[in-house]
């Protein structure tokens, strides 16, 4: 990759590695629905001018039904479940569970159009990765209860399905238009619940949760989309997805350093299994080299 590509890659690993920490801080005083509304509304305010300046918004609204489904699956439902789950689980644990997204995506992709053959290496990768997830969930199940674990499972399924919706129905829609329109739709979804409670929230929320919510909207949403689209343009979509394997490690390190969350040997083993399984399950076979061109024949 180019130097610019490495800079963008490093920035994205951090930007999409810190949301779990910020959510953990924010939900101490901000409800899950209110947090999702603030994140989507502020993110939309920042991204809408970009989409309008690039004249991408109108094109994104034509396939309104897939866009609405994408908003629910990739933004509305997972962000709500994630915020509610983090009221009872550590941010580092959340990041590790989300590392299972490529595994679920590999399974869902089997039912898609033009799915690649499920080789022995991929099956082995799925088994290894899911073993890591099972180890992680089994160790934490007794202390957290079933509800937050089910919520995180829902987040993983949603995050795995979202890109497939893009690939199937929104692949030709401009990216900034999709991002901005989905954030607007997400804000409208949560407005009836969140807006009436905002005056009371403004009076009682302390500085740290407020700053965490602001950072979620500005850094982890609006700026993240801009950086990710630039990364895809620079290095391609396949290489850009590698950040999925690095973000959980960032979440674990930040949870331990900033919030004092406990990181055990089991955590490292589970993450290694999930990472190895994800790489094996999602690895593509290299394209065969083109056959050599025949030698030119001399004219008679």
Protein Blocks (a to p, Z undefined) as FASTA:
>chain_A
ZZklmmmmmmmmmmmmmmmmmmmmmmmmpcfklmmmmmmmmmmmmmmmmmmmnopmmmmm
mmmmlmmmmmmmmmmmmmmmmmmmmmmbcfklmmmmmmmmmmmmmmmmmmmghiacddfk
lmmmmmmmmmmmmmmmmmmmmmnojmlmmmmmmmmmmmmmmmmmmmmmmmmpcfklmmmm
mmmmmmmmmmmmmmmmmmmmmmmpcfklmmmmmmmmmmmmmmmmmmmmmmmmmnojklmm
mmmmmmmmmmmmmmmmmnopacdfklmmmmmmmmmmmmmmmpccddddddddddddddZZ
